[in-house]
Amino acid sequence: MEIQAEHFARPVPPASAERSVLIAIPFYKNELLVESVVGSLIACSADVAAIRAEVIFYDDSPDYLPLAAALDAMVPRAAAMFPCRLVRNPVNLGFVKTMNRAIAEAVERRCDLLLLNSDTIVTPGALTEMVRIAAFDPMIGFVSPRSNNATLTTLPVPPARLEDAPDAAREAYAALAARLPAFSYAPTAVGFCMLVRWAILAEFGGFDEIYGHGYNEENDLVMRASRCGYRVALANKAFVWHESERSFSSAGVTKAEWEPVNRAILDTRYPEYGAYTGAHFHAPETLAETLLGTLTPDRAGRLDLAFDFSTFGPQHNGTYQAGKQLLQAAVAAWADRFKIHVLCSQETHDFHGYGGLGAVHCDPHGPERFAVIFRVGQPYDWETIQRLVIKGAVLGIYMLDTISIDCTQLTSPHLYNLWQFALTHTDVMVALSRQTSEQLSHRFRIPDHVVQVQSLLSLNVADYRLTDCARVSGRHPGSPPMLLVIGNHFPHKYTAPTANALAAAFPDRSIVALGQIKSVAHAKADPLAPHGLDDLENLTGVVVGTLSEAELAAYYADADAIVFPSHYEGFGIPVLNSLAARRPLYVRRLPVFEELWDSQDRTPNIHFYETTTDLIQQLRTIARWDDSVPLPAPDNGADRSAREIRAGLEAALRQIDYQRIVDRLRAIQFPGQLGVRAPQASGAAANTAAAFAAHFLAVRVEHVARMLFDRPLLFAAARLVARILRAGFRALRRV
């Protein structure tokens, strides 16, 4: 069985020739609109003929001579191009009553009816496309085109600048419409331009004149038909420019005055209307259109791009260093194409000095949307995935390593599924090294649409020179040799076991372990149990996360040699820090370290070992810095990495796909909707106005509550408050 979701791109049949079309255009006073709207129909005379249309111009201000003169001058020109006539109301009837005259004629003549405001400009192809879409499905009762300024039909979203000329607005629309399917379903039509099929008018009647001068009369008609299953379609390949409210402006009818009054009538009749239409603006299809709107360049021709550092903290580590390095290079090299933003907390922004790089700071929870959002580092929570999907038309992730998937104390089925979800729905996956790229391909299914890039961080040693790292050692003369062991508390770094073994093997040397401290309650009963540094006199542990660059540089400068004992790395920034400090380095023979070694012309200052025993043997004589093979010229820096990543992002922008955006938006929405019960299919109670209102209110409240409580901190706070209140009530009952 084939199941098709709404809004999928489908083949659309040719226009139906079953019925002719009556086009009704009401005018009230504003004579300046005549030339533009009638002139646009004249320019589309071939389309008018193709749909077998007749145009009726309604003059609803018979005593206003300037409009009468303008119509009298224009109608003969139009009549030379297509069937049309001018109808003058004997008195001012208002929009609703005037359009009901057109509806009555359409029903009598068995014509479909196209209602067109006078403050519009019809573009070639729009009329035939609307009729074509109406013929696609017998349950499509209404069709509206896309526009520059007409509520839910507006494209792009947010709309183009209102001061833009119609041609500029159409150009902005056309760039995005090319990415959309032929039509999309919508909860209601928009009266500025609305095609209504004859059967709808004949069965459900015209506009209810309780709506007076207008606003919501078309929604009332749509809702009457919708309760019987008839749908509204937006013809995505049809565009009609709309100035908005100018057709009402001369009548003294303002939206602010009449819309609330008429909306109250509508809500009383159709309690489901608010939730039904509100759901449209949160639907994946609508959100996808908003994201596609970010592909409209600013006046300087740039797109908005955001680096997602939302999980970065106010401390130092390799991930944060990689992110800052790329950000700095991108700000310098991408300004011709992108306006660059950085998503992070204010504390993180200040700590890392992002403000001095020239990127715009944004709150991760802010409303901004971006053409591209690029995350540095693997995602570890669902909220991060949601942020990426909701905020970016193109998603990119810099996958640094697969350590968390492979180390047993870090991995979980949840984490695996999270990463698989991310890699399934991303557009660009950048792997930090050849090793990381291969490991990702061995562990995950990466779809063909994903643009894959391998990009090492800067390989220019000068980029890793710490403050004062080249200074002469500050150790006292005659002090014992010092070995610096680099790492952190994670077991794969193997910092503590290595430092402990070196301290025991070389009691006459000073061993400093960066990233580890001595355990207060140290037990040696189980030598294989995880623990910290041994309580040895020649062994010192240092916490590194909050060290300043100058403090870290001092440890490098004081070392006779540096040991980086990690079993698993995606890159290895300490390798380049050590070379920048001109200190011999001992590392395990990992593919990624060999890749770095090759990039440095196989410098003799990197020494490989296999096991800790092997390391101890090599360190019986500490190597000295060897200048026999100079380091490569500094032409392989962060700018090279920025170019590689930009090429991947540009490739993704060229192949951006509306349906893929819709699919990933639906994928992140669905888990939160699993607990929302469907409305009752039968039963008298479900058919009452009160039942409709209660159901839709309950669904929205439950949906919002689930979204809020998906945030762990908020859920914990709410649970704490609930427990405090419950304890208080219990205490009161005891009194």
VEXFI-799867 format. One line per 4 residues: number of its first residue (from 1); their letters; for each residue z negated, y, x negated of C-alpha. Coordinates in steps of 0.001 Angstrom, whole numbers, plus 524288, in hexadecimal, padded with zeros to 5 digits. Example, Ala and Ser with C-alpha at 12.3 -4.5 7.8 and 13.67 -1.06 7.14 Angstrom:
1 = AS = 7E188,7EE6C,7CFF4; 7E41C,7FBDC,7CA9A
//
This chain:
1 = MEIQ = 80000,80000,80000; 8038B,80D74,7FAB2; 7F9A0,8181E,7FCA7; 7FE11,8260D,7FA0D
5 = AEHF = 7F47A,8310E,7F7E9; 7F78A,83E4C,7FD8C; 7FF36,847FD,7F564; 80606,83D94,7ED52
9 = ARPV = 813B3,8418E,7E960; 81C89,83A9A,7F30B; 82AF9,83ADC,7F629; 82D86,84488,80107
13 = PPAS = 83884,8425A,80ABD; 84317,84C73,80D09; 8410A,856CB,81749; 8414C,851BA,82521
17 = AERS = 84BFD,85731,82DC1; 84508,8534D,83A4F; 84083,860D0,83E46; 84471,86EAC,83BF2
21 = VLIA = 83A55,8789E,837BC; 83608,88548,83DE9; 8310C,88F30,833E2; 827F9,89976,839C4
25 = IPFY = 82430,8A5D9,8324B; 81AFE,8AFBB,838BB; 81AD9,8BDFF,83475; 810D9,8C84F,83779
29 = KNEL = 813AD,8D63C,832F4; 81545,8D3B9,82470; 823A8,8D6D6,822E4; 822E1,8D53E,81414
33 = LVES = 82229,8C686,815AE; 82F09,8C51F,81CE2; 83808,8C62D,81133; 830A7,8BC56,808E6
37 = VVGS = 82E9A,8B148,8129A; 83BB5,8B259,819A4; 842AF,8B482,80CC1; 83CA1,8A80D,80771
41 = LIAC = 841C5,8A069,81330; 84F36,8A616,81129; 84E93,8A160,8031E; 84AE0,893ED,80893
45 = SADV = 8555D,893B5,81321; 85A93,886AA,80E5C; 84D12,880B0,81058; 84C2B,886B9,81DEA
49 = AAIR = 85916,88062,82151; 8550F,87350,81B63; 84949,8720F,82452; 85118,87724,83017
53 = AEVI = 847CC,88268,8320F; 847CB,88E6F,83A7C; 83F4A,899E9,83698; 83813,8A24B,84072
57 = FYDD = 83294,8AF5F,83C0F; 8276E,8B3E2,844D7; 82484,8C26B,8459E; 81675,8C327,84A54
61 = SPDY = 81584,8D1FC,8492D; 8204B,8D67E,85270; 81BC9,8E4A9,85210; 81C2D,8E5A2,8434A
65 = LPLA = 8297F,8EB43,8401C; 829CD,8E92F,83137; 828AA,8DA69,83302; 832B7,8DA86,83DDF
69 = AALD = 83C33,8E1DB,83530; 83A0D,8D8AD,829C0; 83C49,8CC9A,8322E; 8482D,8D278,838DD
73 = AMVP = 84E1E,8D4F0,82B81; 84ACF,8C79B,825D2; 84D6B,8BE28,830F5; 85C40,8C020,83109
77 = RAAA = 85C89,8BCDB,8228A; 854D4,8B07D,8253C; 85D50,8ACF1,83107; 8691D,8ACD6,82830
81 = MFPC = 862C6,8A1F3,8204A; 85B99,89954,82A2F; 8581A,898AB,838AB; 84D79,8A273,83BDE
85 = RLVR = 848EE,8AC07,845FD; 83F00,8B6D2,847E0; 834B5,8B5EF,8528E; 82C97,8C1E0,855ED
89 = NPVN = 81FD7,8BFC5,85D27; 81E70,8C93C,8687F; 810C7,8CC6A,86394; 808C2,8C898,857BE
93 = LGFV = 8049C,8BA8C,85A0B; 7FE67,8B776,84CF8; 8019E,8AC75,843AE; 7FC67,8A0F4,84B88
97 = KTMN = 8032C,8A463,85865; 80FC7,8A803,85184; 8103B,89AF9,84A6E; 80D52,893EA,85711
101 = RAIA = 81A01,8998D,85C46; 820EC,89328,850E4; 8198D,88667,85311; 81D65,88615,86163
105 = EAVE = 82BB4,887F3,85DE9; 82B28,87D90,8535E; 82526,873BE,85CC3; 82F42,876CD,86720
109 = RRCD = 83A99,87593,85D8C; 83480,86994,856E4; 834C9,87046,849AA; 82B7E,86F63,83E50
113 = LLLL = 82538,87CA7,83C01; 8236B,883CB,82F26; 819D8,88F2E,8300E; 81C01,89929,8254D
117 = NSDT = 813F1,8A549,82299; 81B0B,8B1FE,8202A; 8142D,8B3FB,812FE; 81B33,8A866,80CCC
121 = IVTP = 82719,8A60F,80454; 82DE4,89909,80616; 833E8,892F8,7F9E6; 8402B,88A87,7F9BC
125 = GALT = 83DA7,87C59,7FCE0; 83098,87E99,8037C; 83539,87CE6,8118C; 83CF9,87083,80F3E
129 = EMVR = 831ED,86AAC,8073A; 827FA,86D31,811F5; 830A3,86696,81BFA; 832EB,85B4F,81295
133 = IAAF = 82457,8590C,810E4; 821EE,859D5,81F91; 82B5E,84E84,8216B; 824B3,845B2,817A3
137 = DPMI = 819B9,8408C,82044; 818CE,8407E,82F29; 80A7F,8446E,82DE6; 80DBE,850FA,8268F
141 = GFVS = 80CAA,85B4A,83116; 80BEB,8678C,828CA; 811CB,86BFF,81BE3; 80E75,877F6,813B4
145 = PRSN = 814E7,87BC1,806E6; 80DD5,87F9A,7FA73; 80B7E,88DFD,7F7FA; 805DF,897DF,7EEA1
149 = NATL = 7FB2E,89C74,7F7D5; 7F86E,89432,803C4; 7EB4E,88D18,802DD; 7ED0A,87E79,800F7
153 = TTLP = 7FBB3,87F4D,7FEFC; 7FA2F,8882F,7F324; 80009,8839C,7E655; 7FC4D,88542,7DB80
157 = VPPA = 7EDAD,884A1,7DDAC; 7E7BC,88E22,7DA8E; 7F30D,89639,7DFAB; 7FC38,89E22,7D76B
161 = RLED = 7F913,8AC83,7D633; 7FB04,8B2C9,7E394; 801DC,8BE5D,7DD7F; 80C70,8B561,7D850
165 = APDA = 819C8,8B6D9,7DE8D; 81EC7,8ABB4,7E723; 827B0,8A6C7,7DC47; 81C53,8A5EF,7D2A7
169 = AREA = 813C4,89F0E,7DCB2; 81E9A,8955B,7DF93; 82061,892C1,7D118; 811DA,88FD1,7CF88
173 = YAAL = 8126E,886DE,7DB66; 81EBD,87FD0,7D700; 81905,87C05,7C9D8; 80E3A,87471,7D0B1
177 = AARL = 81589,86FC7,7DCBE; 81E8D,867F3,7D3F4; 812BD,85F77,7D08A; 80EC5,85CEF,7DEB1
181 = PAFS = 81377,852A5,7E851; 81CA0,856E1,7F324; 81184,85942,7FC9A; 802D2,858CC,7FDEE
185 = YAPT = 7FA7A,856FB,809EE; 7F184,8622A,80DBD; 7E709,863D4,8182F; 7EDF8,86F2C,81ED4
189 = AVGF = 7FA3A,87756,81E44; 7FACA,885C9,81AFB; 800D4,88EBA,8251D; 80847,89784,81BC6
193 = CMLV = 812FA,88D2C,81BCE; 8112C,88113,8241A; 81AFE,8773E,8292C; 81635,87045,8357F
197 = RWAI = 81D75,864C1,83B0F; 821F1,865AB,84913; 81A17,859DF,84DA1; 80D64,86035,8492B
201 = LAEF = 81010,86C97,850EB; 814B0,86517,85CCB; 808C3,85C37,85CC9; 7FDA6,864F3,85852
205 = GGFD = 80228,8726E,85C80; 802B5,87F3F,85547; 7F8A1,8889E,84FDF; 7EC3D,88A96,857BB
209 = EIYG = 7EBCB,898EF,85B66; 7DCFB,898DC,85A55; 7DF91,89C07,84C00; 7E462,8A976,84FF0
213 = HGYN = 7EB30,8B0CD,84504; 7EBB3,8A4E6,83C1B; 7E4AE,89D27,83178; 7E198,88EC2,833B0
217 = EEND = 7EB22,88D31,83F01; 7F39E,8845B,83679; 7E7A4,87C9E,83210; 7E42D,87A24,84045
221 = LVMR = 7F1B7,874BA,842F5; 7F152,86C5D,836B6; 7E400,866D9,83A4E; 7E88E,8634C,847FE
225 = ASRC = 7F360,85B31,84225; 7EB3A,85638,836C0; 7E1C3,84F77,83FCC; 7ED45,8470A,843B4
229 = GYRV = 7F0E1,84438,835A1; 7FB79,84E4B,83301; 7FB83,853C0,8254D; 7FED5,8602B,81E04
233 = ALAN = 8079F,85F27,81225; 80992,86934,8077A; 8179A,8697D,802BE; 81501,86AB5,7F43C
237 = KAFV = 82324,86DB6,7F0BE; 82442,878CE,7FAA5; 81F73,88688,7F765; 81DAC,89236,8005A
241 = WHES = 81802,89EA2,7FAA3; 80D28,8A4E4,802BA; 80764,8B26C,80195; 7FBC7,8AEE1,80A63
245 = ERSF = 7F6D2,8B6A6,815FD; 80151,8C128,81562; 80724,8BBBF,821DB; 7FA00,8BEAF,8285E
249 = SSAG = 7F68E,8CB12,8211C; 7FD57,8D47D,82A59; 7F6FB,8CE2A,83624; 7E95D,8D1A5,83186
253 = VTKA = 7E5EF,8C32B,83162; 7DE0B,8BF5C,82567; 7DA44,8B1DC,82101; 7CC53,8B639,81E71
257 = EWEP = 7CB24,8BA72,82C9C; 7D19B,8AF72,83401; 7D08C,8A35D,82B76; 7C1CE,8A12D,82D33
261 = VNRA = 7C2C8,8A2B6,83BF4; 7CE17,89961,83D33; 7C856,88FD8,83363; 7BC48,88E82,83BF6
265 = ILDT = 7C50A,88A8B,8474C; 7CC2A,880C8,83EC7; 7BFA5,87AA3,83984; 7BA0F,8792C,8471C
269 = RYPE = 7C61A,871EE,84B9E; 7C80A,869E4,83F43; 7BB20,867AB,8380F; 7C241,85F45,82E22
273 = YGAY = 7CB34,86A68,829E6; 7C254,87026,81F54; 7BFA2,8634D,8185D; 7CD9C,85EA1,81A2D
277 = TGAH = 7D395,86AAD,81404; 7C897,86C17,80A03; 7CB34,85E67,804F9; 7D91B,8627A,801E9
281 = FHAP = 7D49D,86C25,7F796; 7CCE0,8616E,7F0AB; 7D773,85723,7F1E3; 7DD5C,851F5,7E53E
285 = ETLA = 7EACA,856F8,7E92E; 7E5E1,864D5,7EB30; 7DDBE,864C8,7DEC9; 7E99D,85FBD,7D768
289 = ETLL = 7F16F,86B69,7DC30; 7E6AB,8745E,7D73F; 7E73B,86DE1,7C9F3; 7F5F9,86EFD,7C9AF
293 = GTLT = 7F40A,87D7D,7CC2E; 7EE07,87E8C,7BEA4; 7FB87,87BE6,7B918; 7FFA0,889AE,7BCE8
297 = PDRA = 7FEE1,891AB,7B04F; 7F7E6,89EB2,7AF88; 7FF45,8AB47,7ACCA; 7FEFE,8A802,79E4C
301 = GRLD = 80557,89ADA,7A110; 7F916,8930E,79DD9; 7F249,887CB,7A4A0; 7E39A,885F9,7A545
305 = LAFD = 7DE5A,87B0C,79C99; 7D01F,876F5,79BCF; 7C8F6,86F1E,79181; 7BE98,86717,79840
309 = FSTF = 7B259,867E3,78FE8; 7A9BC,86685,79BFC; 7A14B,85BD6,795E8; 79FED,86265,788A0
313 = GPQH = 79222,86679,7850E; 78BE2,870AD,77C3B; 78B87,86811,77028; 794AE,862CB,765CA
317 = NGTY = 79BED,855E7,7657A; 7A97E,85107,76255; 7AEAD,85233,7703B; 7AA90,86055,77163
321 = QAGK = 7B03E,86351,763FF; 7BD2E,85D1D,767E9; 7BD73,86509,7746E; 7BAF1,871F6,76DB1
325 = QLLQ = 7C504,86F17,76331; 7CF92,86C71,76D5E; 7CB98,87809,775C3; 7CC97,88154,76A4C
329 = AAVA = 7DA09,87C2B,7668D; 7DEE6,87C99,7749C; 7DA9E,88AAA,776BE; 7E256,88E65,76A9E
333 = AWAD = 7EE84,88657,76D40; 7EFED,884E4,77BFF; 7EE68,892FB,780A3; 7FD00,89442,78341
337 = RFKI = 7FC42,88997,78D92; 7EE37,8888D,7924B; 7E2C5,89121,795CC; 7D7AD,888EA,79073
341 = HVLC = 7CA87,886DD,79709; 7BEBF,87EBF,79319; 7B5E6,877F2,79CF5; 7A7DD,876C2,79863
345 = SQET = 79A36,87BD1,79AEB; 796AF,8897A,79663; 78CBC,883C1,78CE0; 79704,87AFF,786B0
349 = HDFH = 7A0CA,88625,78653; 79748,88ECA,77EED; 79245,88422,775BB; 79FC5,8802D,770EE
353 = GYGG = 7A534,88E00,77086; 7B0CF,88B5F,77965; 7B0D2,8999F,77D65; 7B588,89D84,76FF2
357 = LGAV = 7C182,894D0,7710C; 7C7FC,89C63,77C13; 7C77F,8925A,7870F; 7C302,89614,794BD
361 = HCDP = 7B5F2,88FFE,79866; 7B529,8894E,7A5B7; 7AA00,882A1,7ACAF; 7AD56,87414,7ADF8
365 = HGPE = 7A96C,874DD,7BC50; 7B175,88116,7BF06; 7BCF8,88207,7C86B; 7C7AA,8839C,7BE40
369 = RFAV = 7D37F,87AA2,7BDFE; 7DC5B,8789E,7B247; 7EA1E,87415,7AF63; 7E455,86B9B,7A496
373 = IFRV = 7D689,866D6,7A25E; 7D3E4,85FD4,7959C; 7C741,858B0,792E5; 7C2B2,85654,78506
377 = GQPY = 7BAF8,849A4,784E7; 7BA08,83DE5,78DC9; 7B470,83FC1,79B87; 7A733,839A4,79E2D
381 = DWET = 7A484,83D67,7AC52; 7AB9A,83E26,7B941; 7A93E,84CC5,7BA7F; 7B144,84F20,7AE37
385 = IQRL = 7BC96,84741,7B3D7; 7BBC3,84EBB,7C09A; 7BBFC,85BB0,7B96D; 7C837,857FC,7B1F1
389 = VIKG = 7CF72,8534A,7BDFE; 7CBB8,85EC2,7C69E; 7CE23,8696F,7BCA2; 7DAD2,865C0,7B5D1
393 = AVLG = 7E8E7,86357,7B98B; 7EAA4,85C80,7AC78; 7DF53,85497,7A6E3; 7DD8C,85195,7988D
397 = IYML = 7D2B0,84A15,791B3; 7D00C,8497E,7831A; 7CAD8,83BA0,7818F; 7C355,83BA8,774D2
401 = DTIS = 7BF4B,82D59,773F2; 7BBC6,8211E,77BAD; 7AE36,81F8D,775F9; 7A722,820A5,782F9
405 = IDCT = 7AF73,815C8,788C0; 7AD26,80C46,77D8F; 79EC6,80E53,77A17; 79664,8062C,78327
409 = QLTS = 78B5A,80FFC,7849A; 79506,81A85,788C7; 79EEA,81369,7912C; 79E82,80FC2,79F81
413 = PHLY = 7A828,80BC7,7AA20; 7A650,8195A,7AFD4; 7AA70,81FE7,7A330; 7B629,816F0,7A1AF
417 = NLWQ = 7BA91,819E5,7AF90; 7B882,82868,7AD59; 7C137,8287D,7A15F; 7CB7C,81FEF,7A7D5
421 = FALT = 7CBAC,8294E,7B35B; 7CD28,834E0,7AA25; 7D823,82E93,7A261; 7DF12,82A43,7AED3
425 = HTDV = 7DF46,837F4,7B478; 7E0A2,84084,7A878; 7EDA9,84656,7A46A; 7EB2B,84754,795D1
429 = MVAL = 7E2D8,83E7A,78D4C; 7E0B5,8432E,77F76; 7DAEF,83904,7763E; 7D399,83E59,76A8E
433 = SRQT = 7D942,8345E,76119; 7E275,828DF,76022; 7D6AE,81FD8,760DB; 7D1C1,82646,76D61
437 = SEQL = 7DF47,825AE,7737E; 7E079,81720,770D5; 7D2CB,8143A,775BB; 7D520,81BAA,78261
441 = SHRF = 7E1C1,8142F,784CE; 7DAA1,80747,7826F; 7CFA1,80A6C,78BE0; 7D5FB,81203,796FA
445 = RIPD = 7E23E,8122E,79F2A; 7E8F7,81F1C,79C81; 7F3D8,82212,7A656; 80188,82547,7A1E7
449 = HVVQ = 800BC,83332,7A718; 7F5D9,836B9,79D8D; 7FAA4,83EAA,791FB; 7F408,83889,7861B
453 = VQSL = 7F192,84077,779E0; 7EB20,83CC4,76D0E; 7E536,84891,76688; 7DB70,848AB,75B79
457 = LSLN = 7D2F6,85495,75A15; 7D607,85DF0,74F14; 7D836,856DB,74243; 7D6D4,8633F,73A6D
461 = VADY = 7CA6E,8615A,73276; 7C83F,8700C,73229; 7C5A9,86FAF,740D3; 7B9AF,8672E,73E54
465 = RLTD = 7B356,86F2E,733A5; 7A5A3,87235,73850; 79EEB,87F03,73540; 79AFB,87F0D,726CD
469 = CARV = 79F06,870C8,725AB; 7A535,87344,71860; 79904,878F3,71250; 79271,87224,706EF
473 = SGRH = 787D6,86895,70AD1; 77ADC,86F03,70D39; 772EC,8633B,7089E; 76957,86535,6FD9F
477 = PGSP = 76DEE,860A8,6F025; 76980,852DE,6ED87; 76812,84F83,6FBEB; 76CAE,841CC,6FF86
481 = PMLL = 77A9F,83FA1,70466; 77C29,841F7,712EC; 7845D,839D3,71C34; 78787,84024,72957
485 = VIGN = 78972,83682,73495; 790C9,83C96,74002; 78F8E,8381F,74E16; 786DC,838C3,75A01
489 = HFPH = 77DF3,8301D,7620F; 788B9,827C2,7683A; 788D4,819DF,762E8; 7975E,819D6,75F98
493 = KYTA = 794FD,824F2,755F5; 78C48,81B63,74E87; 784D6,826B4,7488B; 7770A,82128,74854
497 = PTAN = 77A6C,8136E,7436B; 782DD,81935,7389F; 778F7,82386,73493; 76E07,8197E,734B0
501 = ALAA = 775E1,81016,72C39; 77982,81AC6,7228E; 76B8E,81FB9,721A7; 766A4,8120C,71EEE
505 = AFPD = 77161,80F19,71509; 77003,81C07,70DBC; 761AC,82023,70DC5; 764B4,829E5,70304
509 = RSIV = 76E3B,83167,70B70; 76C4B,83AAD,716DD; 77295,835F0,72371; 774A6,83FEE,72E5A
513 = ALGQ = 778F7,83ADA,73B93; 77F25,8451F,74460; 77D91,8418C,7529B; 771AF,8389F,7515D
517 = IKSV = 76305,83A43,75075; 757E5,83152,74CCA; 751AF,82A23,75800; 74380,82DAD,75ACD
521 = AHAK = 7401E,81FF2,75F3E; 74899,81827,755F2; 7480A,8094A,756C7; 74E64,7FFEE,74D55
525 = ADPL = 74B3E,7F36A,754A7; 7596E,7F21A,758F2; 762BE,7F6F6,74E65; 76E5E,7F658,757BA
529 = APHG = 7681C,7FE78,76271; 76D3D,80C6B,763D2; 7645B,81610,75D0D; 7649B,8226D,7551A
533 = LDDL = 762CA,824FA,746BD; 75971,81D1B,73E8E; 74D23,823A8,739B1; 751C9,824BF,72BA1
537 = ENLT = 74DDA,82FDC,722B2; 75BB2,83285,71DCF; 76191,832BE,72B94; 762AB,83F26,733BE
541 = GVVV = 767F3,8407A,74189; 76DDB,84CD7,74726; 7717B,8501F,7553D; 77EE2,8567B,754AF
545 = GTLS = 782BE,85B1F,7624A; 77CA9,86880,760DC; 77EB5,86A97,75248; 78618,876EC,74EF6
549 = EAEL = 792B4,8759D,74758; 78C1D,87B58,73B50; 780F8,87179,73C1D; 78A82,86645,73D9A
553 = AAYY = 79285,86B73,73234; 7866E,86B61,7298C; 784B5,85CC2,72B77; 792E2,85A59,727AD
557 = ADAD = 79187,862F9,71BA6; 7851B,85C25,7171B; 78ADA,84E74,71847; 79013,846CA,70CBA
561 = AIVF = 797DD,83E78,71638; 7996C,83D34,724DE; 7990A,830A3,72CAF; 79F2E,82FF3,73A31
565 = PSHY = 79B7A,82219,73E67; 7A0D4,8221A,74C4E; 7A698,81580,7517B; 7AED7,81C8D,75BB0
569 = EGFG = 7B544,829FC,75BDC; 7C051,830E0,762C3; 7C280,83A7D,757A0; 7B7AC,83D5B,74DE6
573 = IPVL = 7B51D,84BDA,74BDA; 7AAF9,848F9,74129; 7B60B,84349,738E9; 7BC8A,85099,73828
577 = NSLA = 7AF8B,857D3,7372E; 7AC92,84FA4,72B17; 7B9AF,85250,724D7; 7B819,860D8,727AF
581 = ARRP = 7AACA,86058,72108; 7B0EB,8591B,7156F; 7A79F,84DB9,71694; 7AB4E,83F5F,714A6
585 = LYVR = 7AB6C,83835,7219D; 7A891,829F6,724E5; 7ADC8,824C0,731DF; 7B095,817A9,73829
589 = RLPV = 7BE8A,81313,737D9; 7C226,8170D,745B3; 7D04A,81988,749E7; 7CD2A,82788,74D97
593 = FEEL = 7C72B,82A45,74028; 7D322,8247C,739AC; 7DB67,82D7B,7422F; 7D390,83923,73D52
597 = WDSQ = 7D458,8340C,72F51; 7E32B,83375,73055; 7E35E,84167,73587; 7DC38,845C7,72934
601 = DRTP = 7E5EA,83F45,71FFC; 7DC71,833E8,71DF0; 7D2B5,83C34,7169F; 7CA26,83476,70D1E
605 = NIHF = 7BE33,83B3A,712C4; 7BDC9,8326D,71EBA; 7B7B3,82537,71B7C; 7B8D3,819EC,72512
609 = YETT = 7AEE7,80F12,726E4; 7ADF4,80376,73024; 79F66,800D0,731C0; 79297,80772,72E82
613 = TDLI = 790C1,7FDC7,72344; 79DFF,801D9,71E13; 799FB,81028,71F4A; 78D91,80DF4,7176F
617 = QQLR = 7955F,8076F,70CBB; 79ED3,812E3,70BFF; 793E1,81CE1,70BD5; 78D1A,81703,7000F
621 = TIAR = 795A9,820B0,6F90F; 7982A,82CD0,70147; 7A63F,83147,70085; 7A8FC,83EF7,6FBCE
625 = WDDS = 7B28F,84860,701F9; 7C050,84583,6FD11; 7CA68,85081,6FC4B; 7D54B,847CE,6F710
629 = VPLP = 7DC03,84792,7045F; 7DBC8,85519,70A95; 7D9C4,85613,71934; 7E5FA,85918,72150
633 = APDN = 7EA74,86700,72374; 7E40E,86D39,72F80; 7EFB9,86BE6,738A7; 7EAC2,8616E,741F2
637 = GADR = 7E053,868B2,74961; 7DC24,86AE1,7574F; 7E8C8,87204,75A65; 7F005,86514,75885
641 = SARE = 7E6F1,85E51,76213; 7E877,8699A,76BB3; 7F749,86832,76B00; 7F69D,85998,76D95
645 = IRAG = 7ED9B,85B24,77933; 7F565,86674,77EC0; 801C9,85E3F,77E24; 7FAF1,853E5,7865F
649 = LEAA = 7F647,85DDB,7904D; 803C6,863ED,7914E; 809A6,8567A,793B1; 7FFD7,85435,79EAC
653 = LRQI = 802F8,86166,7A4B5; 81160,85DD6,7A4F9; 80EBC,85139,7AC5C; 803E5,855EA,7B55E
657 = DYQR = 80404,84E49,7C208; 7FEBA,852C0,7CF30; 7FC32,84510,7D423; 7F49E,8416D,7C7F4
661 = IVDR = 7EBEB,84D50,7C9F9; 7E9EB,84973,7D830; 7E691,83B78,7D474; 7DC0D,83F39,7CAAC
665 = LRAI = 7D625,8494F,7D3EE; 7D559,83EF1,7DE7E; 7CF98,83565,7D4AD; 7C436,83E6C,7D18B
669 = QFPG = 7C1FF,84206,7DFD0; 7C1F4,83442,7E52C; 7B503,82F63,7DF73; 7ADD3,83A9F,7E5F2
673 = QLGV = 7B458,8379B,7F2F2; 7B0ED,8292B,7F35D; 7A464,82BA3,7FAB8; 7AA96,834AB,804D5
677 = RAPQ = 7AC12,82D34,81187; 7B8A5,82E1C,81945; 7B7EA,83410,826ED; 7B609,82B10,8328C
681 = ASGA = 7C2AF,82549,8375F; 7BE20,8239C,84555; 7B315,826D4,84E68; 7B14A,83202,857E6
685 = AANT = 7A745,838F5,84F7E; 7B11D,83AE3,84486; 7BA3F,84265,84D8A; 7B0F2,84D6F,850C2
689 = AAAF = 7B182,85AA8,84A39; 7A378,858F5,845B7; 7A6BD,84BE0,83F6A; 7B25A,85191,83846
693 = AAHF = 7AA33,85CDD,83327; 79ECE,8542F,82F32; 7A787,84A7C,82831; 7AF2F,85455,82049
697 = LAVR = 7A2EE,85BEC,81CC8; 79C07,84F7C,81887; 7A76D,84B05,81027; 7A86A,857F6,80905
701 = VEHV = 799B4,858E4,806C7; 7994B,84AFC,8019C; 7A50B,84D5B,7F8D4; 79F1F,859BD,7F30A
705 = ARML = 791F7,85305,7F12E; 7985A,847C3,7E9E6; 79FA5,85115,7E0F8; 79327,85874,7DDE7
709 = FDRP = 78AC3,84C76,7DBCD; 794F9,84687,7D2C1; 78F8F,8503C,7C8CF; 7841F,8491B,7C25E
713 = LLFA = 77BBB,8552A,7BFEE; 77D39,85A1D,7CDC8; 77A64,84CB3,7D364; 76E31,84B67,7CAF7
717 = AARL = 7696F,858D9,7CF20; 76BC3,855DD,7DD86; 764B9,848E6,7DC4E; 75922,84F9B,7D5B9
721 = VARI = 75857,859C7,7E08A; 75910,84F16,7EAE6; 74E06,84788,7E470; 7458C,853B3,7E38B
725 = LRAG = 747D9,856D5,7F1F1; 7451B,848BE,7F5DD; 73865,848C5,7EE36; 734A2,8559F,7F4A4
729 = FRAL = 73723,85067,8024F; 72F2A,84440,7FF68; 72409,84CA1,7FA95; 7247D,854C6,806FB
733 = RRV = 723F7,8488C,80F7D; 7179A,84428,808A0; 710BD,850F9,80B92
//
